[in-house]
């Protein structure tokens, strides 16, 4: 029986090659597209799954309220980790990490910048890193120990065992390699290449032991039986008990949520990448359903061709169950052929897809999860796509079929086919509108006034003696003839993370505590960034002359009210006065979607490690960077010259939105292609079904244009109905998405009109091919039997 089903399926495929290709191609594209999306989803859902203790690992976050607005921060006080372990039952272990740090490591003439972190030894049994060399229990037995990744070990030592060998950090101190761990996978929060004892840096600044200074990332491991809610209640005012008057509320944030739910609004978890996981999962299912709709449409459209076959089988004794099994079996065979082709498509396209989503996804047919997914995809797709045609075909009355009586259910089947076409094009139009709106929103934010010029601007995370000799270095840089200006700062202009509420001024409302961002800079900062000075003056070239002066932005000036003017006085927590020397126009940093936040610049070039350089307009950047590198290496021998463009960092801030836009565009294109495949097949079927009518009309004098319009009109009506359905759905979805951004566009009517016209044009182009072909056919051939 199964052998006969396979034979009839193969015969049907070879007999109707065009329809078979359209059917299988639509399914294969849908399955391939869905498979790649689900690979992306799997990667997101398995983030940090390399850590065996992930269910019990947490980081401590802080909610701080300023002027009625609660913000969530990662940084915590230095003493917190040890204190939590001693004070709160249920916490098995705790460790601090100083955040990512880019350090130059040297071995002989080889010097390489590597990202890593200073941390406590307790982090190793918590993370359970797979050590290739060394042991987690004693890797930090010496103050100047360093643990490195396999990739870093190969860079410096090749294939030899590096244990006991020394690497010079920052060209200052030799650190002994005491351990080598396997590289972190790409879908891991931690991407460090090295770890060194935190004790190397925590003694350098007295404030690092202050409960009022947040700088460390605190990680804790709970006992398996610990009650997280009970611990969070104890943490709520934990810092307040250590430092009276502190307005900080701490809480535990689980590792399983670090990647997917790392978005907080007013101190509460408010989505994150999980929103995109849900969105893309839904899109994958939609694409798959569109492909299945194609299959159903083409199968039911060809049903009349198989009507006599069904009639003969029924007369010969075949029950409806056997017929249903046959047709579903055919659908399953075609579905698995489509799955095989889809796998080949995935292998071919996956490198490009990885490049677009910036991941290292791979499909492994030997992996049980992937094999199970493909089998389920074939079965579910086959059942979903073949169920309606199977029940429809098996319901034919054999007597009516064999007497050539018109099938009573044909009208109903036609209505269902039309409804499915409407669904397909509705989804396609929604995707088109979504793609345009996402692109407009990204460009809207990118093109807003930043408050500085980001082009021709590079920055370097400097090491060594650059700060001590900056004046001479700056002079030498300008002598190259390619550099307009240069400056030092504590943070890059796009990301300024130092802030406090510990400032006062005359007339300040005692009930309010606004959070003020502070940035230490060299005197050339404002001019290097091309910021606009609204009032007062820039810093003097001699930083010492401005030791008691500051420059504030207009948002801070408004916050200060009457005191926010040139010459106004601001006092820090110790009562030291600073006079306002100038007021600059607000510039955007950290969050590109909000208005400028209060900010204050101090003229303090000491210990600032960010060197920002502006190149002159029109210079050849390759040559300019080469000349800059020569100056940098002469001034800072032993340190590699590595730079970043500010405009590239700016584009990186929109990575998630840009990815969403790209994927939406790809999905829209695929949805249209799949829909057009089905439309093409239906148009061919319609033209074939009405071939005698077309012949008669031609004989009676109908023109090619008139016949083409006649055959196309019904399909264009369907696309028009799709527009009427898609427009309100697309408006609701895009408008709801835009509400997540403070700075956003207004959805314009022309986007919907353009998407509708595009869909109609695409449908017309698809249908017209078959319509023109039918209209040009010789009527003698179609009427010969009459």
matplotlib code that plots the C-alpha trace (Angstrom):
import matplotlib.pyplot as plt

x = [0.0, 2.7, 4.7, 1.6, 1.3, 5.0, 4.5, 1.4, 3.2, 6.2, 4.0, 2.0, 5.2, 6.6, 3.4, 2.8, 6.3, 5.5, 3.1, 5.4, 8.3, 6.1, 4.8, 8.1, 9.9, 7.4, 7.6, 11.4, 11.9, 9.4, 11.1, 14.6, 13.6, 11.9, 14.9, 17.4, 15.1, 14.8, 18.6, 18.8, 16.1, 17.9, 21.1, 19.3, 17.5, 20.6, 22.6, 24.9, 24.0, 27.7, 27.6, 26.4, 25.4, 23.4, 20.2, 21.8, 24.0, 22.9, 24.3, 23.3, 21.6, 20.7, 17.6, 18.3, 15.6, 16.4, 13.7, 11.0, 12.6, 14.1, 17.1, 18.7, 22.5, 25.0, 27.7, 27.8, 30.0, 33.4, 32.7, 29.3, 30.3, 32.1, 29.5, 26.6, 28.3, 28.7, 25.3, 22.6, 21.9, 21.3, 24.2, 26.8, 29.5, 30.1, 32.7, 33.5, 34.5, 35.8, 34.2, 35.9, 39.3, 41.5, 45.1, 48.3, 50.1, 53.7, 56.1, 59.3, 58.6, 55.0, 52.4, 48.7, 45.7, 43.3, 40.0, 39.6, 38.9, 40.3, 38.2, 38.1, 39.2, 35.7, 34.5, 36.1, 34.2, 31.0, 31.4, 33.1, 35.3, 36.7, 40.4, 42.8, 45.8, 45.8, 43.2, 40.4, 41.2, 44.7, 45.1, 45.3, 47.8, 50.0, 49.1, 50.7, 48.9, 46.9, 44.5, 44.2, 42.0, 43.1, 43.0, 45.2, 47.6, 48.0, 48.8, 51.7, 52.9, 51.6, 50.9, 53.3, 52.0, 52.1, 51.9, 54.6, 55.5, 55.3, 53.5, 54.1, 50.9, 50.8, 54.6, 55.0, 54.7, 55.3, 52.3, 52.7, 50.2, 48.6, 45.7, 44.3, 40.5, 38.5, 37.2, 33.8, 31.2, 29.8, 26.4, 27.9, 27.7, 31.4, 33.8, 37.0, 40.4, 42.1, 41.4, 43.8, 43.4, 41.3, 43.7, 46.0, 43.8, 41.5, 44.1, 45.0, 41.9, 40.6, 37.0, 37.0, 36.2, 33.4, 29.8, 28.9, 31.0, 29.7, 32.2, 32.3, 30.0, 28.9, 28.0, 26.5, 25.8, 22.8, 22.2, 19.9, 17.2, 17.5, 14.4, 15.2, 12.3, 13.3, 16.8, 15.6, 13.6, 16.7, 18.6, 16.0, 17.6, 20.9, 23.1, 21.0, 21.9, 25.6, 25.4, 22.7, 20.6, 21.4, 18.5, 19.5, 17.4, 19.4, 18.0, 19.2, 19.1, 19.3, 21.8, 19.0, 17.6, 20.8, 20.5, 16.8, 15.3, 18.0, 15.7, 14.4, 11.9, 11.3, 13.2, 11.1, 12.0, 10.5, 11.4, 14.6, 15.8, 13.0, 10.6, 12.6, 12.8, 8.9, 8.7, 11.0, 9.4, 6.0, 7.5, 9.0, 5.6, 3.9, 6.4, 5.8, 2.1, 2.3, 4.3, 1.6, -1.1, 0.7, 0.6, -3.1, -4.0, -2.2, -3.4, -7.1, -6.7, -5.6, -8.3, -10.6, -7.8, -7.8, -11.6, -12.0, -9.1, -11.0, -14.2, -12.7, -10.9, -14.2, -16.1, -13.4, -14.0, -11.6, -12.9, -12.6, -10.0, -7.7, -8.0, -7.2, -4.2, -3.1, -3.3, -1.7, 1.0, 1.7, 1.8, 4.3, 6.5, 6.5, 7.1, 10.2, 11.5, 11.1, 12.8, 15.8, 16.1, 15.6, 18.6, 20.7, 19.5, 20.3, 23.8, 24.3, 22.8, 23.8, 27.2, 25.5, 22.8, 25.5, 27.2, 24.0, 23.0, 26.6, 26.5, 28.1, 25.0, 25.3, 23.0, 24.1, 22.1, 23.7, 22.5, 19.3, 17.6, 18.2, 17.3, 14.1, 13.3, 13.7, 11.6, 8.9, 9.0, 8.5, 5.6, 3.9, 4.3, 3.0, 0.0, -0.8, -0.4, -2.0, -4.9, -7.4, -6.6, -6.9, -10.3, -11.5, -10.5, -11.8, -15.3, -16.1, -19.3, -18.1, -21.3, -21.3, -17.6, -18.0, -21.1, -19.1, -21.6, -20.1, -18.7, -21.0, -18.1, -16.0, -17.5, -16.6, -13.1, -12.7, -13.7, -11.2, -8.4, -9.2, -9.2, -5.8, -4.4, -5.8, -4.0, -0.7, -0.7, -2.0, 1.1, 3.4, 2.0, 2.4, 6.0, 6.6, 5.1, 7.0, 10.3, 9.8, 8.8, 11.8, 14.1, 12.5, 12.8, 16.5, 17.3, 15.2, 17.4, 20.6, 20.0, 19.0, 21.2, 23.8, 25.4, 28.8, 30.2, 30.9, 32.5, 36.3, 36.5, 38.5, 39.3, 42.0, 41.9, 45.5, 48.0, 51.4, 52.5, 50.2, 48.5, 51.8, 53.1, 49.8, 50.7, 53.8, 52.0, 49.1, 51.6, 53.3, 50.0, 49.0, 52.3, 51.4, 49.0, 46.1, 44.8, 42.5, 42.5, 42.8, 41.7, 41.7, 38.6, 37.7, 35.0, 34.3, 31.8, 29.1, 29.3, 29.8, 29.0, 30.1, 27.3, 26.2, 23.5, 26.0, 25.9, 24.1, 23.5, 21.7, 17.9, 18.1, 14.9, 15.9, 13.3, 14.9, 18.1, 18.7, 21.4, 24.3, 26.7, 30.3, 33.2, 36.8, 38.4, 41.4, 40.9, 40.6, 37.5, 34.8, 36.7, 37.7, 34.1, 32.9, 30.4, 28.5, 29.2, 26.0, 27.3, 30.6, 33.9, 35.8, 38.4, 41.8, 44.6, 46.3, 44.1, 45.3, 43.6, 40.3, 40.7, 37.7, 35.7, 33.3, 31.3, 27.7, 25.2, 21.9, 19.9, 21.9, 21.5, 17.7, 17.8, 19.5, 17.0, 18.2, 21.6, 22.3, 24.2, 27.8, 29.4, 26.9, 28.3, 27.9, 29.1, 30.1, 29.3, 32.3, 31.2, 33.9, 32.6, 32.9, 32.2, 30.3, 32.7, 30.5, 27.3, 27.3, 24.5, 23.1, 24.8, 23.6, 25.3, 24.4, 20.8, 20.2, 16.4, 16.1, 16.8, 20.1, 20.6, 22.3, 26.1, 29.1, 32.7, 35.7, 39.1, 41.1, 43.3, 45.1, 44.5, 42.2, 42.8, 40.6, 42.4, 40.0, 41.4, 39.6, 41.0, 40.8, 38.0, 39.0, 42.1, 42.8, 41.9, 44.2, 47.2, 46.0, 45.8, 49.2, 50.7, 48.8, 50.1, 53.7, 53.3, 51.5, 54.1, 57.0, 55.3, 54.2, 56.6, 55.6, 51.8, 49.9, 48.0, 44.4, 41.6, 37.8, 35.7, 33.0, 30.6, 31.0, 30.3, 27.3, 26.0, 26.6, 24.1, 21.3, 22.5, 19.3, 17.0, 19.0, 19.0, 15.2, 14.9, 17.1, 15.4, 11.9, 13.1, 14.3, 11.1, 9.0, 10.8, 10.5, 6.8, 6.2, 8.2, 6.3, 3.0, 3.9, 4.8, 1.3, -0.3, 1.6, 0.3, -3.2, -3.1, -1.8, -4.6, -7.2, -5.9, -6.0, -9.5, -10.8, -8.9, -12.0, -13.7, -10.6, -10.7, -14.3, -13.7, -10.7, -12.8, -15.4, -12.8, -11.5, -8.1, -5.1, -5.2, -8.9, -8.3, -5.3, -7.4, -10.2, -7.9, -6.1, -9.1, -10.1, -6.6, -6.2, -9.5, -8.0, -4.8, -7.0, -8.9, -5.5, -4.6, -7.8, -7.0, -3.3, -3.4, -5.1, -3.1, 0.2, -0.7, -1.4, 1.7, 4.1, 2.6, 2.8, 6.5, 7.3, 5.8, 8.9, 11.0, 10.8, 12.2, 10.2, 8.6, 5.0, 3.6, 2.8, -0.2, 2.0, 3.9, 0.6, -0.2, 3.2, 3.1, -0.3, 0.7, 3.9, 1.8, -0.7, 2.1, 3.9, 0.7, -0.2, 3.3, 3.0, -0.5, 0.0, 2.6, 0.1, -2.7, -0.8, 0.4, -3.2, -4.5, -1.8, -2.6, -4.1, -7.9, -8.0, -6.1, -8.5, -11.7, -10.7, -12.7, -15.8]
y = [0.0, 2.5, 1.5, 2.3, 5.7, 6.4, 5.4, 7.6, 10.5, 10.1, 9.8, 12.9, 14.9, 13.9, 14.4, 17.9, 19.1, 22.9, 22.5, 20.1, 22.6, 25.5, 23.4, 22.1, 25.4, 27.3, 24.7, 24.5, 28.3, 28.5, 25.6, 27.0, 30.5, 29.2, 26.9, 29.8, 31.8, 29.0, 28.5, 32.2, 31.7, 28.6, 30.5, 33.3, 30.8, 28.9, 31.9, 31.1, 27.4, 26.7, 27.5, 24.4, 26.4, 29.0, 28.3, 29.4, 32.3, 35.9, 39.4, 42.2, 45.1, 48.4, 50.6, 54.3, 57.0, 60.5, 63.2, 60.5, 58.4, 55.0, 53.8, 50.4, 50.1, 47.2, 48.6, 48.0, 49.0, 47.2, 45.7, 44.3, 40.7, 39.7, 41.4, 39.5, 36.2, 36.8, 38.5, 36.7, 33.0, 31.2, 32.9, 30.1, 32.2, 35.8, 37.5, 40.8, 41.7, 45.1, 45.0, 44.6, 46.1, 46.3, 45.6, 45.3, 42.0, 41.7, 38.8, 39.8, 41.9, 40.8, 43.2, 42.6, 44.4, 41.8, 42.3, 40.8, 41.6, 41.8, 39.6, 37.6, 33.9, 32.9, 33.5, 30.3, 27.7, 29.7, 29.8, 26.3, 27.3, 24.3, 24.5, 23.0, 23.8, 24.7, 24.2, 26.6, 26.2, 27.8, 29.8, 33.1, 31.8, 34.7, 38.4, 38.6, 35.6, 35.6, 33.1, 33.2, 31.7, 29.1, 31.7, 34.1, 31.2, 30.3, 33.9, 34.1, 30.5, 28.5, 24.9, 24.7, 24.6, 28.2, 27.4, 29.1, 31.5, 35.2, 37.9, 41.6, 43.6, 47.2, 47.1, 47.4, 44.1, 40.5, 38.2, 34.4, 32.3, 30.0, 28.6, 28.3, 27.9, 27.0, 30.0, 31.2, 30.4, 33.3, 33.1, 33.8, 37.0, 36.7, 37.2, 37.7, 36.5, 36.8, 37.1, 38.6, 39.1, 42.1, 42.9, 44.3, 47.4, 47.7, 49.2, 52.0, 54.1, 54.6, 55.1, 51.5, 50.4, 53.0, 51.8, 55.0, 54.3, 51.9, 50.3, 46.5, 43.9, 41.6, 38.0, 35.6, 31.8, 30.7, 27.5, 25.3, 25.5, 29.3, 31.5, 34.3, 36.4, 36.2, 37.2, 40.1, 41.4, 41.5, 43.2, 46.0, 48.3, 46.5, 49.3, 51.8, 50.1, 50.3, 53.9, 56.0, 58.0, 56.0, 55.7, 52.4, 49.3, 46.1, 42.9, 39.7, 39.3, 35.7, 34.5, 33.0, 36.4, 38.4, 38.1, 38.0, 40.3, 42.9, 45.9, 47.8, 50.6, 52.5, 49.8, 46.9, 44.2, 45.3, 42.9, 43.0, 40.6, 38.2, 40.5, 39.9, 36.2, 36.2, 38.4, 36.3, 33.0, 34.3, 35.4, 31.9, 30.3, 32.9, 32.2, 28.5, 28.9, 31.0, 28.2, 25.7, 27.9, 27.8, 24.0, 23.9, 26.4, 24.6, 21.2, 22.2, 24.1, 20.9, 18.8, 18.7, 17.1, 14.2, 14.1, 11.0, 9.3, 9.7, 8.6, 5.4, 4.6, 5.0, 2.8, 0.2, 0.1, 2.6, 4.2, 7.8, 6.9, 5.3, 8.3, 10.7, 8.6, 8.5, 12.3, 13.1, 10.6, 12.4, 15.7, 14.2, 12.9, 16.3, 17.9, 15.8, 16.5, 20.2, 19.6, 18.0, 20.9, 23.3, 21.8, 22.3, 25.9, 26.5, 25.2, 27.4, 30.6, 30.2, 31.9, 35.1, 34.8, 34.5, 37.6, 39.5, 38.5, 38.5, 35.0, 31.6, 29.5, 26.0, 23.2, 19.7, 16.8, 14.5, 16.6, 15.1, 18.4, 19.5, 16.0, 16.0, 19.5, 18.6, 15.4, 17.4, 20.1, 17.6, 15.8, 19.0, 20.8, 17.8, 17.3, 21.0, 21.5, 18.2, 17.9, 20.2, 18.9, 15.4, 15.8, 18.0, 15.5, 12.5, 14.1, 14.0, 12.1, 9.3, 9.2, 13.0, 12.8, 10.0, 11.6, 14.9, 16.8, 20.0, 19.4, 21.0, 21.9, 23.7, 27.1, 26.6, 25.5, 28.6, 30.8, 29.1, 29.5, 33.2, 33.6, 31.9, 34.3, 37.2, 36.0, 35.5, 39.0, 40.6, 39.2, 40.3, 43.9, 44.0, 43.0, 45.6, 48.4, 47.1, 47.2, 50.8, 52.0, 50.4, 51.9, 55.4, 55.2, 54.3, 57.0, 59.5, 58.9, 58.7, 62.0, 64.0, 66.7, 65.1, 68.2, 67.3, 66.1, 62.4, 62.2, 62.1, 61.4, 58.5, 57.5, 55.4, 53.7, 54.8, 53.2, 54.2, 57.9, 59.6, 61.6, 62.8, 64.1, 65.0, 68.6, 67.6, 64.7, 67.0, 69.4, 66.6, 65.3, 68.7, 69.0, 66.0, 68.3, 65.9, 66.5, 69.4, 68.8, 66.2, 65.8, 63.5, 62.4, 59.8, 58.2, 58.1, 60.9, 58.3, 56.5, 58.5, 56.4, 58.5, 60.2, 61.4, 63.4, 64.8, 68.5, 71.5, 75.2, 78.2, 77.8, 74.0, 72.2, 70.1, 67.5, 66.9, 65.0, 65.0, 62.7, 64.6, 63.0, 64.1, 63.9, 64.7, 66.2, 68.0, 71.7, 70.8, 68.5, 71.0, 72.2, 68.7, 67.6, 70.7, 71.3, 74.6, 77.0, 78.8, 81.2, 81.9, 80.5, 77.3, 75.9, 77.7, 75.8, 75.5, 73.1, 74.4, 77.7, 76.0, 73.7, 75.4, 76.0, 73.7, 73.7, 72.5, 71.7, 73.5, 70.7, 71.2, 74.9, 74.5, 72.1, 74.8, 77.5, 81.0, 79.7, 78.1, 80.9, 81.8, 82.7, 80.5, 78.4, 74.6, 72.8, 69.2, 66.9, 68.3, 71.9, 72.8, 75.5, 75.3, 78.3, 77.9, 79.1, 78.1, 76.5, 74.1, 72.9, 69.5, 66.6, 63.0, 60.2, 56.7, 56.7, 58.2, 58.2, 60.6, 64.3, 65.6, 64.7, 67.1, 67.0, 68.8, 68.9, 69.2, 70.4, 67.4, 65.8, 63.6, 59.9, 60.2, 57.3, 58.1, 60.0, 61.5, 62.8, 64.8, 64.6, 67.6, 67.5, 66.0, 64.1, 60.6, 58.6, 55.7, 58.1, 60.1, 57.0, 55.9, 59.2, 59.3, 55.7, 56.8, 59.6, 57.4, 54.6, 57.1, 58.7, 55.4, 52.6, 49.1, 49.8, 48.8, 51.6, 50.5, 52.9, 53.1, 55.4, 57.3, 57.0, 53.2, 53.1, 55.3, 52.9, 50.0, 51.5, 50.7, 47.1, 45.5, 47.8, 47.5, 43.7, 43.8, 46.0, 43.8, 40.6, 42.2, 43.1, 39.6, 38.1, 40.5, 39.5, 35.8, 36.1, 37.9, 35.3, 32.4, 34.2, 34.9, 31.3, 30.3, 33.2, 32.1, 28.6, 29.7, 32.0, 29.2, 26.9, 29.6, 30.3, 26.5, 26.1, 29.0, 28.2, 27.4, 30.6, 32.6, 30.9, 31.8, 35.4, 35.7, 34.3, 36.9, 39.7, 40.1, 41.9, 40.6, 43.5, 42.9, 39.2, 39.9, 42.4, 39.8, 37.1, 39.5, 41.4, 38.7, 38.4, 42.2, 42.3, 39.8, 41.9, 45.0, 43.2, 42.2, 45.9, 46.7, 44.0, 44.6, 48.4, 48.6, 45.6, 47.1, 50.5, 49.0, 46.8, 49.6, 52.2, 49.9, 49.2, 52.9, 53.6, 52.0, 55.0, 58.5, 60.0, 58.5, 59.2, 59.6, 56.9, 58.5, 57.5, 57.3, 54.3, 52.3, 53.6, 52.7, 49.2, 48.6, 49.8, 47.7, 44.6, 45.3, 45.8, 42.6, 40.6, 42.1, 41.3, 37.7, 37.1, 39.0, 36.6, 33.7, 35.9, 37.2, 33.7, 32.5, 35.5, 34.9, 31.2, 29.9, 29.6, 26.8, 24.4, 25.1, 24.8, 21.8, 19.4, 21.6]
z = [0.0, 1.0, -2.2, -4.3, -2.5, -3.4, -7.0, -7.5, -5.8, -8.1, -11.1, -10.1, -9.5, -12.9, -14.8, -13.4, -13.2, -13.1, -10.2, -8.4, -8.6, -7.4, -4.5, -3.4, -3.9, -1.8, 1.0, 0.8, 1.0, 3.9, 5.8, 5.2, 6.3, 9.4, 10.2, 10.1, 12.4, 14.8, 14.8, 15.9, 18.5, 19.8, 20.2, 22.1, 24.4, 25.2, 26.2, 29.1, 29.0, 29.1, 32.9, 34.8, 37.8, 35.9, 37.7, 41.0, 39.7, 40.1, 39.8, 42.1, 40.5, 42.1, 41.7, 42.5, 42.5, 41.4, 41.0, 41.1, 38.3, 39.2, 37.2, 37.4, 37.6, 37.3, 39.5, 43.3, 46.2, 46.5, 50.0, 49.0, 47.9, 51.1, 53.3, 51.5, 52.0, 55.7, 56.4, 54.4, 54.7, 51.4, 49.7, 49.1, 47.4, 46.2, 44.0, 42.5, 39.0, 37.9, 34.5, 31.1, 30.8, 27.7, 28.8, 26.7, 27.2, 26.0, 25.5, 23.9, 20.9, 20.8, 22.3, 22.0, 23.6, 25.2, 27.0, 30.4, 34.0, 37.5, 39.7, 43.0, 43.0, 44.2, 40.6, 39.3, 41.4, 40.7, 36.9, 36.8, 33.9, 32.0, 32.7, 30.2, 32.4, 36.0, 38.8, 39.8, 43.5, 43.4, 40.2, 42.2, 44.8, 43.9, 43.6, 40.1, 38.7, 35.4, 33.9, 30.1, 27.4, 24.9, 22.1, 24.1, 25.0, 21.3, 20.4, 22.8, 23.3, 20.4, 21.3, 24.3, 27.9, 29.2, 32.9, 34.9, 32.1, 32.4, 30.5, 31.1, 31.7, 30.6, 30.1, 33.9, 35.8, 35.0, 35.7, 35.8, 33.8, 36.4, 34.3, 30.8, 30.3, 27.2, 25.2, 26.1, 23.5, 21.5, 23.2, 26.6, 28.7, 29.6, 26.6, 28.6, 27.5, 30.9, 34.6, 37.2, 41.0, 41.9, 44.8, 42.1, 41.7, 44.7, 46.9, 44.4, 45.3, 48.8, 47.6, 46.3, 49.8, 50.3, 50.5, 48.6, 45.6, 42.9, 40.7, 41.1, 39.5, 42.3, 41.5, 43.9, 44.0, 46.0, 47.7, 45.6, 48.3, 48.8, 48.6, 46.1, 47.2, 50.8, 50.0, 47.8, 50.8, 52.9, 50.0, 49.6, 52.1, 52.6, 51.4, 53.3, 56.5, 55.6, 54.5, 56.2, 53.9, 50.8, 48.4, 46.8, 46.6, 45.7, 44.2, 42.6, 38.8, 37.6, 35.0, 32.9, 32.4, 31.7, 27.9, 27.3, 29.9, 30.5, 30.1, 33.1, 33.2, 36.4, 38.3, 37.0, 34.5, 31.2, 28.4, 26.4, 23.7, 24.6, 22.7, 19.5, 20.2, 20.4, 17.3, 15.2, 16.4, 15.3, 12.0, 11.5, 12.0, 9.7, 6.9, 7.4, 7.3, 4.1, 2.5, 3.7, 2.3, -1.1, -1.0, -0.1, -2.7, -5.5, -4.4, -4.2, -7.5, -9.2, -7.5, -10.5, -12.5, -10.0, -9.6, -11.9, -10.1, -6.8, -8.4, -9.8, -6.5, -4.6, -7.1, -6.7, -3.0, -1.6, 1.6, 2.5, 5.2, 2.6, 0.3, 3.1, 4.0, 0.4, -0.1, 3.3, 2.4, -0.8, 1.1, 3.6, 0.8, -0.8, 2.5, 3.2, -0.3, 0.6, 3.9, 2.2, -0.3, 2.6, 4.5, 1.4, 1.2, 4.8, 4.4, 1.3, 2.9, 6.5, 6.2, 4.8, 7.5, 10.2, 8.8, 9.0, 12.5, 13.8, 15.2, 14.5, 14.0, 12.5, 11.6, 12.7, 11.3, 13.9, 16.8, 18.2, 18.7, 15.0, 13.6, 15.7, 14.6, 10.9, 11.3, 13.1, 10.5, 7.7, 9.5, 10.8, 7.5, 5.5, 7.8, 7.9, 4.2, 3.1, 5.5, 3.8, 0.2, 1.5, 3.1, 0.2, -2.5, -0.6, -0.2, -3.9, -4.9, -7.3, -9.3, -9.9, -10.8, -13.4, -15.0, -15.4, -13.2, -11.8, -8.3, -5.7, -3.5, -6.2, -5.2, -1.6, -2.5, -4.7, -1.8, 0.5, -2.1, -2.4, 1.3, 1.5, -1.1, 0.8, 4.0, 2.1, 0.7, 3.9, 5.7, 2.9, 3.0, 6.8, 6.4, 3.8, 5.9, 9.0, 7.1, 6.0, 9.4, 11.1, 8.6, 9.0, 12.8, 12.7, 10.2, 12.2, 15.3, 13.4, 11.7, 14.8, 16.1, 18.4, 19.8, 18.2, 14.9, 14.9, 11.4, 11.1, 14.9, 16.3, 19.9, 21.5, 24.8, 25.8, 28.1, 29.3, 29.6, 27.1, 29.8, 31.3, 28.0, 26.3, 25.5, 23.6, 21.9, 20.8, 19.3, 17.4, 16.2, 14.8, 13.0, 10.9, 9.0, 9.1, 12.6, 13.6, 17.3, 20.1, 23.7, 26.7, 28.6, 31.2, 28.9, 25.1, 24.1, 23.4, 26.7, 29.9, 32.9, 35.9, 37.8, 41.2, 43.0, 45.4, 44.2, 45.5, 44.5, 45.7, 45.4, 45.0, 46.0, 49.0, 48.1, 44.7, 44.0, 40.2, 38.9, 37.3, 34.8, 35.3, 32.9, 33.4, 30.3, 29.0, 27.9, 24.2, 24.7, 23.6, 20.5, 19.5, 19.6, 17.8, 20.5, 20.6, 23.4, 24.3, 27.0, 28.8, 27.7, 27.0, 29.4, 29.4, 27.7, 31.1, 33.0, 36.4, 35.8, 35.7, 38.7, 40.4, 37.2, 35.3, 32.1, 32.2, 29.5, 29.0, 30.6, 33.9, 33.6, 33.3, 36.3, 38.4, 37.6, 38.4, 39.6, 36.2, 34.6, 33.9, 37.2, 39.1, 41.9, 42.3, 45.5, 45.8, 48.8, 50.7, 50.2, 47.6, 45.2, 41.5, 39.3, 36.0, 33.3, 30.3, 29.1, 26.1, 24.0, 25.1, 23.4, 23.3, 25.1, 26.4, 25.1, 21.7, 22.1, 25.0, 25.4, 26.9, 30.6, 33.1, 32.6, 34.0, 32.6, 34.8, 33.5, 34.8, 32.2, 34.7, 34.6, 31.6, 29.2, 26.3, 23.5, 21.0, 17.7, 15.0, 11.5, 9.1, 6.5, 3.2, 4.4, 3.3, 6.5, 5.7, 5.4, 8.4, 10.6, 9.5, 10.5, 13.8, 14.5, 14.0, 16.5, 19.0, 18.8, 19.2, 22.2, 23.7, 22.7, 23.5, 23.2, 20.1, 18.2, 18.2, 17.5, 17.0, 14.9, 16.8, 13.9, 13.8, 17.6, 16.9, 14.3, 16.7, 19.1, 16.6, 16.0, 17.3, 15.5, 12.3, 12.5, 13.0, 9.9, 7.8, 8.9, 8.3, 4.8, 4.1, 5.5, 3.5, 0.3, 1.1, 1.9, -1.4, -3.3, -1.7, -2.3, -5.9, -6.5, -5.3, -7.3, -10.4, -10.1, -9.5, -12.4, -14.6, -13.3, -14.0, -17.5, -18.2, -16.7, -18.8, -22.0, -24.1, -22.8, -23.9, -27.3, -27.9, -26.8, -29.2, -32.1, -31.2, -31.4, -27.9, -27.7, -25.9, -23.5, -22.8, -22.1, -19.9, -17.8, -17.6, -16.2, -13.9, -12.4, -9.9, -8.5, -8.2, -6.2, -3.8, -3.3, -2.7, 0.0, 1.5, 1.6, 3.5, 6.1, 6.3, 6.8, 10.2, 11.5, 10.3, 11.8, 15.2, 15.2, 14.1, 16.3, 19.3, 18.5, 18.2, 21.7, 23.2, 22.0, 23.4, 20.2, 17.4, 14.0, 13.2, 10.9, 7.6, 5.3, 2.2, 3.6, 3.5, 0.0, -1.3, 0.2, -1.3, -4.7, -4.5, -3.6, -6.4, -8.9, -7.9, -8.1, -11.5, -12.8, -11.5, -12.9, -16.2, -17.4, -17.4, -18.5, -21.6, -22.4, -22.4, -24.3, -27.0, -27.4, -30.7, -30.2, -32.8, -30.4, -27.5, -29.5, -31.7, -29.5, -29.8]

ax = plt.figure().add_subplot(projection="3d")
ax.plot(x, y, z, "-o")
ax.set_aspect("equal")
plt.show()
